[in-house]
Amino acid sequence: MNLIYFYPKEDNAPANLARELYLAIKIKKDLNLCISPYPCSDLYPMDSYSLKDLFFGSNEFVGVHMTTSPFFAPTKRFLLHLIAVLKRIPIILNYHGDIRIETMNQLKNKSWVNFLKYIPSYLFVSRFLKNAEKVIVNSYNMKSLVERKYNVSNVYVIPNAINDFWFSESKSKIHLEGCPSIFYHGRLSYEKGVDLLIKGLAKSKRSDVILYISGIGDQLDYLKSIAAEEGISDNVKFLGKITNDELKMYLSSVDLAIYPSRYEPFSLAILEAFATLNGIVFYSNKAGINDFVNNMNFELKSFEPTVDEIANIIRSHYSAEEVDHIVSMQKKFAKFFTWDSVSAQYIQVYNELKKNK
């Protein structure tokens, strides 16, 4: 039996996760199922399926796994979804973030093109979710949101994961300015709350602090203007998009990191920081990863994403012993979220589909 796996080629977080997951599943020994990527995979061209294969082939498909939510548009992703519905092939749908929240965030970001592009999916997302045999989300707060907002009951929680790269020691470190030096990496958009971080730095009145911001996004110019208005342009360094090797060097070198998201279905950035940083990671309690921290009884440093809270964090001091203890707990927590353990949870979902075929 075949399972068709949507293999997105975009350069974004959901697509990168999809590729990491696919590679992790391919090396598993306990899956008696042929996984065929769609559309044609550069890495596995001989195993790939086309829409023609799916439409005119037999019904010996255990299911279609779509790792990003389909947009209501004539794209390969949407056509795959449509054919699966017409042929009554079970769909496993990863729902990385709520389309309706993201649509409104595009409006807040003043990303007019994206806002208009998201409107059809905003209207039809309920139907997409109800067409799915299983909806996989990355946190318990996303599960609650999907069940409450869309009246969907077949929702499963499987967290995101990171690879071994983030756990290994960085080959070199960077000498950074600032006492302390503070780091953030991720998309520069409204939901990430980076404006709160810059305003919090200004309110802390700490002229000796340097904040390093890695990432690109719609709010870049706006964030630079906030730093200028607050009179702290010299204290905020925008790094742009950097490589993973560079990112790891910064994470290994800074004193602390702050992630002030207003809304975050999971947050790989926080998980990467947990695995790599030798200082404390402060993260928003609105991030889905906080569900796992609480459920697993770890005592890490979450906070309410407000300007006052961030200012208090920047003013705070911890002893070397406290820092070492928290860093140890961060790394221990991150070890639970490797692709080996997470891919096993997906294989269990696949085997359940096969059993019901």
Secondary structure as UniProt FT lines:
FT   STRAND          2..6
FT   HELIX           13..26
FT   STRAND          34..38
FT   HELIX           45..47
FT   HELIX           51..56
FT   STRAND          61..66
FT   HELIX           76..86
FT   TURN            87..88
FT   STRAND          91..94
FT   HELIX           99..108
FT   TURN            109..110
FT   HELIX           112..131
FT   STRAND          134..137
FT   HELIX           140..150
FT   STRAND          155..157
FT   HELIX           164..166
FT   STRAND          181..185
FT   HELIX           190..192
FT   HELIX           194..204
FT   TURN            207..208
FT   STRAND          210..214
FT   TURN            218..219
FT   HELIX           220..229
FT   TURN            230..231
FT   HELIX           233..235
FT   STRAND          236..240
FT   HELIX           244..253
FT   STRAND          256..259
FT   HELIX           268..276
FT   STRAND          280..284
FT   TURN            285..286
FT   HELIX           289..295
FT   TURN            296..297
FT   STRAND          301..303
FT   HELIX           307..315
FT   HELIX           320..334
FT   TURN            335..336
FT   HELIX           339..356
//
